[in-house]
Amino acid sequence: MLLLLLLPSMFTCLPQPSLHAPFLISYPTQPLTAHSKVAISRRRAVSFSSAVALLARWPEAAAAAAPPPFSRMASDAARAFEQGKYEECEQLWQAAADAYSSEDLAWANLAVALIINASDDPTMKLGQPPAGRAKERLEAALAAIEKATALGSSDALLLNARGNALGLLLRWSEAREAYASATALSARDFESIPRSNEALTLLQLEQPEQSEKIARNLLRRDPNFVDAQALLATIRWSQRDMGGAAAELSALCDRPTDGQQWCERYSTVDVVLGRWPPRAVATYRDLLMQPSVALIFKNARALPAR
């Protein structure tokens, strides 16, 4: 399982609603029916999506007009996804895209399935260029996104998926642009994911000031996005500001009602592995090794449970 901001790879999410997977992926899930809007998603456990976010968009009018064969193919693909059969899901969306090449839904969901399977490829290594089948899948995902876009699909989920694919290919500048575009189109309940992915990508690009600006804006707009607090600590430590980094982690641990829970989760680098880009992971790992940070987590554990 690889990184990424997310999401989907560029990052995984924990089973709490307040931690979104930015880079490697967090996808909202809704059942697929012939008369409902589709949203296919994957929740990874600690995502450039992210996390990666599984997208699926099918307006009701289009769904009603879709020929039954495509409806069945789409339903079968969604079922495979929900069952965790991602290879089968990819194959089914590929078949649907081949049979109904004018359906943007097929191409968009094919792209997400390709990104997930690429990120799960055992040959994928953090910070190393993908090769073989993983690289082929990521390039095919970008091509599928281009086809979906040409057919009229243009939304935040699709752009976030594009950022995830580009990030996995280590094309960071292009990934940053995709995330920024996704944020601009996002509804309020989704914008934190691409916004976080952009901040992570900017840190990867060694632009900590811009990264911090976005992360602080994210946390101001979405105080429950816990990952942003840890990211701010990481950004401050990337500039060797121990006081600032410690203050952010203390704020994370002091969150009312659930601070101890999040403090414990963020006391190891495992919480960001598979979700954050290489530079952010390395910086957070180094931060956790600092004595003053270890003391923050030790003191939090010593407090009575809230």
C-alpha positions as a printed NumPy array, in Angstrom:
array([[  0.   ,   0.   ,   0.   ],
       [  1.501,   3.294,  -0.937],
       [  1.313,   6.789,  -0.026],
       [ -0.323,   9.51 ,  -1.066],
       [ -1.723,  12.49 ,  -0.385],
       [ -6.144,  11.27 ,   0.503],
       [ -7.092,  10.424,   0.279],
       [ -6.735,   8.064,  -2.923],
       [ -3.099,   7.175,  -2.408],
       [ -1.975,   9.959,  -1.844],
       [ -3.256,   9.02 ,   1.58 ],
       [ -5.845,   6.398,   4.173],
       [ -8.221,   7.267,   6.78 ],
       [ -8.962,   6.188,  10.302],
       [-12.436,   5.081,  11.257],
       [-13.358,   8.441,  12.738],
       [-15.229,  11.065,  10.735],
       [-12.908,  13.835,  11.9  ],
       [ -9.828,  12.396,  10.184],
       [-10.044,  12.63 ,   6.444],
       [ -7.657,  10.784,   4.266],
       [ -6.209,  13.404,   2.106],
       [ -3.591,  12.338,  -0.225],
       [ -4.048,   8.756,  -0.426],
       [ -7.689,   8.74 ,  -0.3  ],
       [-10.98 ,   8.9  ,   1.368],
       [-14.064,   8.197,  -0.66 ],
       [-17.662,   8.879,   0.275],
       [-19.786,   5.815,  -0.365],
       [-23.379,   5.577,  -1.456],
       [-25.228,   2.597,  -2.937],
       [-25.562,   2.519,  -6.688],
       [-29.087,   2.167,  -7.985],
       [-30.706,   2.868, -11.301],
       [-32.319,   5.993,  -9.891],
       [-29.78 ,   7.368,  -7.436],
       [-26.638,   9.411,  -7.49 ],
       [-23.539,   7.245,  -7.314],
       [-20.595,   7.765,  -5.029],
       [-18.049,   4.994,  -4.811],
       [-15.447,   5.244,  -2.12 ],
       [-12.612,   3.62 ,  -0.3  ],
       [-11.665,   4.199,   3.28 ],
       [ -8.026,   3.332,   3.877],
       [ -6.537,   2.893,   7.291],
       [ -3.449,   4.618,   8.013],
       [ -4.156,   8.563,   2.806],
       [ -1.893,  11.931,  -1.306],
       [ -5.565,  11.07 ,  -0.894],
       [ -5.624,  10.6  ,  -0.689],
       [ -5.511,  10.537,   0.729],
       [ -7.003,   8.727,  -3.011],
       [-11.358,   9.713,  -3.108],
       [-13.343,   7.233,  -5.151],
       [-15.549,   9.174,  -7.379],
       [-18.74 ,   8.306,  -8.947],
       [-21.161,  10.743, -10.41 ],
       [-24.43 ,   9.823, -12.05 ],
       [-27.172,  12.455, -12.183],
       [-30.624,  11.045, -11.745],
       [-31.773,  12.053, -15.195],
       [-28.824,  10.33 , -16.819],
       [-29.352,   7.273, -14.66 ],
       [-32.956,   6.951, -15.752],
       [-31.97 ,   7.244, -19.401],
       [-29.044,   4.817, -19.187],
       [-29.649,   1.56 , -21.068],
       [-30.17 ,  -1.442, -18.787],
       [-26.96 ,  -3.182, -19.845],
       [-24.859,  -0.246, -18.646],
       [-26.926,  -0.035, -15.468],
       [-26.138,  -3.662, -14.723],
       [-22.451,  -3.238, -15.537],
       [-22.203,  -0.201, -13.295],
       [-24.057,  -1.968, -10.49 ],
       [-21.782,  -5.012, -10.741],
       [-18.688,  -2.803, -10.641],
       [-19.99 ,  -0.919,  -7.6  ],
       [-20.755,  -4.194,  -5.839],
       [-17.235,  -5.474,  -6.485],
       [-15.84 ,  -2.276,  -5.023],
       [-17.956,  -2.496,  -1.889],
       [-16.788,  -6.085,  -1.425],
       [-13.155,  -5.02 ,  -1.63 ],
       [-12.599,  -6.802,  -4.944],
       [-10.655,  -3.95 ,  -6.535],
       [ -9.076,  -5.953,  -9.341],
       [-12.508,  -7.181, -10.368],
       [-13.899,  -3.668,  -9.992],
       [-11.25 ,  -2.366, -12.396],
       [-12.036,  -5.085, -14.919],
       [-15.769,  -4.393, -14.741],
       [-15.375,  -0.635, -15.19 ],
       [-12.984,  -1.265, -18.075],
       [-15.588,  -3.466, -19.728],
       [-18.255,  -0.819, -19.153],
       [-16.029,   1.911, -20.605],
       [-15.253,  -0.227, -23.638],
       [-18.908,  -1.046, -24.23 ],
       [-20.224,   2.454, -23.504],
       [-17.373,   4.749, -24.418],
       [-19.59 ,   7.847, -24.22 ],
       [-20.347,   7.311, -20.493],
       [-18.159,   9.638, -18.443],
       [-19.189,   7.732, -15.304],
       [-17.439,   4.613, -16.588],
       [-14.173,   6.414, -17.34 ],
       [-14.168,   8.34 , -14.067],
       [-14.705,   5.243, -11.934],
       [-12.241,   3.236, -14.003],
       [ -9.625,   5.88 , -13.208],
       [-10.203,   5.558,  -9.472],
       [-10.052,   1.76 ,  -9.574],
       [ -6.792,   1.965, -11.519],
       [ -5.29 ,   4.372,  -8.967],
       [ -6.262,   2.153,  -6.033],
       [ -4.812,  -0.965,  -7.646],
       [ -1.638,   0.889,  -8.588],
       [ -1.205,   2.161,  -5.039],
       [ -1.708,  -1.377,  -3.686],
       [  0.932,  -2.815,  -6.029],
       [  3.679,  -4.444,  -3.9  ],
       [  6.349,  -2.893,  -6.126],
       [  5.299,   0.63 ,  -5.131],
       [  7.793,   2.203,  -2.727],
       [  7.528,   5.513,  -0.919],
       [  9.245,   8.246,  -2.894],
       [ 10.374,   5.968,  -5.723],
       [  9.108,   6.256,  -9.309],
       [  6.551,   3.545, -10.075],
       [  7.408,   0.929, -12.66 ],
       [  5.818,  -1.991, -14.456],
       [  2.114,  -2.594, -14.043],
       [  1.733,   0.107, -11.382],
       [  3.069,   2.772, -13.725],
       [  0.9  ,   1.501, -16.567],
       [ -2.192,   1.707, -14.373],
       [ -1.442,   5.261, -13.286],
       [ -0.895,   6.384, -16.856],
       [ -4.11 ,   4.612, -17.874],
       [ -5.906,   6.385, -15.016],
       [ -4.786,   9.78 , -16.299],
       [ -5.96 ,   8.837, -19.783],
       [ -9.332,   7.735, -18.391],
       [ -9.677,  11.031, -16.522],
       [ -8.966,  12.906, -19.756],
       [-11.714,  10.918, -21.486],
       [-14.185,  11.569, -18.669],
       [-13.346,  15.269, -18.804],
       [-13.775,  15.383, -22.58 ],
       [-17.222,  13.854, -22.09 ],
       [-18.222,  16.664, -19.765],
       [-17.215,  15.368, -16.351],
       [-15.497,  18.094, -14.364],
       [-15.786,  18.068, -10.588],
       [-13.669,  18.123,  -7.47 ],
       [-13.592,  14.34 ,  -7.052],
       [-12.225,  13.825, -10.54 ],
       [ -9.596,  16.534, -10.132],
       [ -8.567,  15.141,  -6.749],
       [ -8.147,  11.713,  -8.337],
       [ -5.977,  13.288, -11.021],
       [ -3.826,  14.814,  -8.297],
       [ -3.515,  11.422,  -6.622],
       [ -2.353,   9.751,  -9.835],
       [  0.143,  12.526, -10.567],
       [  1.459,  12.376,  -7.015],
       [  2.   ,   8.633,  -7.223],
       [  3.928,   9.3  , -10.419],
       [  5.98 ,  11.873,  -8.436],
       [  4.805,  14.66 , -10.736],
       [  4.382,  16.957,  -7.774],
       [  3.955,  20.33 ,  -9.475],
       [  1.166,  18.994, -11.687],
       [ -0.403,  17.265,  -8.684],
       [ -0.43 ,  20.53 ,  -6.779],
       [ -2.258,  22.244,  -9.653],
       [ -4.848,  19.463,  -9.766],
       [ -5.497,  19.716,  -6.031],
       [ -5.819,  23.485,  -6.183],
       [ -8.355,  23.124,  -8.991],
       [-10.233,  20.468,  -7.007],
       [-10.433,  22.774,  -3.984],
       [-11.813,  25.581,  -6.143],
       [-14.665,  23.334,  -7.313],
       [-15.286,  21.537,  -4.011],
       [-18.403,  21.684,  -1.931],
       [-17.763,  22.696,   1.68 ],
       [-18.078,  19.102,   2.906],
       [-15.308,  17.855,   0.603],
       [-12.886,  20.754,   0.186],
       [-10.687,  19.797,   3.151],
       [ -9.374,  16.733,   1.309],
       [ -7.918,  18.429,  -1.794],
       [ -6.897,  21.428,   0.323],
       [ -4.892,  19.138,   2.614],
       [ -3.44 ,  17.32 ,  -0.38 ],
       [ -2.277,  20.628,  -1.829],
       [ -0.615,  21.616,   1.45 ],
       [  1.176,  18.269,   1.624],
       [  2.311,  18.596,  -1.972],
       [  3.646,  22.093,  -1.376],
       [  5.705,  20.766,   1.531],
       [  7.033,  18.078,  -0.801],
       [  7.969,  20.866,  -3.217],
       [  9.861,  22.612,  -0.395],
       [  7.446,  25.516,  -0.154],
       [  6.666,  25.386,   3.592],
       [  5.335,  28.941,   3.823],
       [  2.659,  28.297,   1.21 ],
       [  1.952,  24.881,   2.697],
       [  1.409,  26.394,   6.143],
       [ -0.854,  29.108,   4.796],
       [ -3.147,  26.526,   3.215],
       [ -3.059,  24.187,   6.219],
       [ -3.977,  26.993,   8.633],
       [ -6.811,  28.105,   6.41 ],
       [ -8.003,  24.488,   6.249],
       [ -8.015,  24.102,  10.03 ],
       [ -9.808,  27.427,  10.47 ],
       [-12.556,  26.326,   8.082],
       [-12.667,  22.729,   9.321],
       [-11.541,  22.512,  12.982],
       [-12.303,  18.783,  13.1  ],
       [ -9.777,  17.967,  10.387],
       [ -7.244,  16.585,  12.866],
       [ -4.684,  15.686,  10.227],
       [ -4.163,  19.392,   9.498],
       [ -3.015,  19.976,  13.083],
       [ -0.346,  17.28 ,  12.721],
       [  0.59 ,  18.689,   9.344],
       [  1.098,  22.141,  10.849],
       [  3.422,  20.626,  13.462],
       [  5.329,  18.937,  10.638],
       [  5.608,  22.142,   8.647],
       [  6.926,  24.038,  11.673],
       [  9.513,  21.331,  12.329],
       [ 10.577,  21.399,   8.67 ],
       [ 11.721,  24.939,   9.476],
       [ 13.249,  23.763,  12.771],
       [ 10.734,  25.648,  14.858],
       [ 10.432,  23.259,  17.796],
       [  8.29 ,  25.654,  19.803],
       [  5.774,  25.983,  17.002],
       [  5.743,  22.236,  16.289],
       [  5.262,  21.388,  19.966],
       [  2.44 ,  23.917,  20.255],
       [  0.562,  22.287,  17.37 ],
       [  0.942,  18.793,  18.809],
       [ -0.12 ,  20.035,  22.245],
       [ -3.223,  21.54 ,  20.644],
       [ -3.943,  18.183,  19.006],
       [ -3.607,  16.338,  22.322],
       [ -5.664,  18.968,  24.179],
       [ -8.68 ,  18.743,  21.881],
       [-11.845,  18.571,  23.983],
       [-13.533,  15.171,  24.331],
       [-11.297,  13.255,  21.875],
       [ -7.816,  14.732,  22.305],
       [ -6.311,  11.735,  24.101],
       [ -7.527,   9.4  ,  21.399],
       [ -5.977,  11.464,  18.618],
       [ -2.853,  12.083,  20.672],
       [ -2.291,   8.347,  20.962],
       [ -2.86 ,   7.783,  17.246],
       [ -0.45 ,  10.521,  16.24 ],
       [  2.238,   9.359,  18.648],
       [  3.661,   7.071,  15.936],
       [  4.537,   7.698,  12.314],
       [  2.252,   4.818,  11.307],
       [ -0.71 ,   7.197,  11.275],
       [  0.665,   9.042,   8.234],
       [  2.333,   6.162,   6.392],
       [  0.545,   5.451,   3.124],
       [ -1.142,   8.871,   3.283],
       [  1.524,  11.569,   3.273],
       [  4.235,  12.244,   0.673],
       [  7.871,  11.291,   1.373],
       [  9.124,  14.628,   2.71 ],
       [  6.213,  15.025,   5.125],
       [  6.589,  11.44 ,   6.389],
       [ 10.33 ,  11.834,   6.949],
       [  9.862,  15.164,   8.733],
       [  7.107,  13.839,  10.991],
       [  9.165,  10.768,  11.85 ],
       [ 12.066,  13.011,  12.846],
       [  9.754,  15.258,  14.864],
       [  8.478,  12.308,  16.889],
       [ 12.048,  11.458,  17.877],
       [ 12.564,  14.804,  19.621],
       [ 12.571,  14.585,  23.455],
       [ 10.172,  17.496,  23.961],
       [  7.634,  15.853,  21.649],
       [  7.979,  12.498,  23.395],
       [  7.21 ,  14.342,  26.64 ],
       [  3.997,  15.78 ,  25.174],
       [  2.7  ,  12.302,  24.394],
       [  3.908,  10.904,  27.741],
       [  2.105,  13.604,  29.667],
       [ -1.077,  13.067,  27.655],
       [ -1.053,   9.368,  28.512],
       [ -0.676,  10.186,  32.197],
       [ -3.848,  12.272,  32.289],
       [ -7.091,  10.609,  33.437],
       [ -9.371,   9.522,  30.634],
       [-11.91 ,  12.147,  29.643]])
